[in-house]
């Protein structure tokens, strides 16, 4: 079972990468209902029912109480929360769950408005935080040896693709997130994602030291050789990459810095430190005061944004309390969906 995010709360607002993850899926069922509790209940039941299959669980940026969907890859079906649905989601069938529920939802308009208000406030704080973070990047960019960084990337590419034959196929790229900002705080699925991968590269560095560019370069080389790639975007700045996985080459690399800092703990794992390899020695010390000021300012806005999401989460729970459904009704919905799944 794989777990990851295809949506997130970012400095660019709410983003979703669902499309690339269901591009080759034959059946897509969109669960329509105001209650995320009801939709999550149905998704959880389907996860249990198909636990022996090739399951991919889509976690929700709302909180750990909810799920965005489940993909049953070997049956080529996806059941997703309508929060993720987009107009260009080809072939999707919308299932209105209210048709199965006797009690119609009583929408709490005040709670809904407050939820939206605090969510938008969070996005504004993340956006401001990103602009502050750009100042931090500028310090290190001016001290970067880009040729050294490129040489390091080229060396890893040679290592990964050594003796590998270029495949005569178009590589497929799926876009995801390994974590995001939620009402529960900043969360990630890194330990779960990397535990089954043979070779893991922990990319260290500072803001602006080219971690994302480094990973993009490696990912591009792998796709040019015909290997499918999983790209995990940064939940702070979705234009930046935080992880690359190429399962056919048995490797993963990820940005292993705060707030998702980890260290190697087993054979096959190693650190690649771009600060050590490609930044002028003593940069941290030279700009220490300026770096600390920017860091504190940036983190203050991030904390405000997460606090806003926690407030939004309080109102979300108030919205969810107005929805009533029975076990028999969820049984009927689950049974109906299972009937639609090609055996």
Secondary structure, DSSP 8 states (H G I E B T S, - for coil): -EEEESEEEETTEEEE-HHHHSTT-SEEEEEE-S-HHHHHHHHHHHHHHTTTS-EEEEE-SS-TT-EEEEEEGGGTEEEEEGGG--TT-TTEEEEEGGGT-SS-----HHHHHHHHHHHHHHHHHHHHHHHHHHHHHHHHHTTB-HHHHHHHHHHHHHHHHTT----SS---EEEEBSEEEETTEEEE-HHHHHTT-SEEEEEE--TTSSHHHHHHHHHHHHHHTT--EEEEE-SS-TTSEEEEEEGGGTEEEEE--TTS-----STTEEEEEHHHHHB-TTHHHHTHHHHHHHHHHHHHHHHHHHHHHHHHHHHHHHHHTT----HHHHHHHHHHHHHHS--
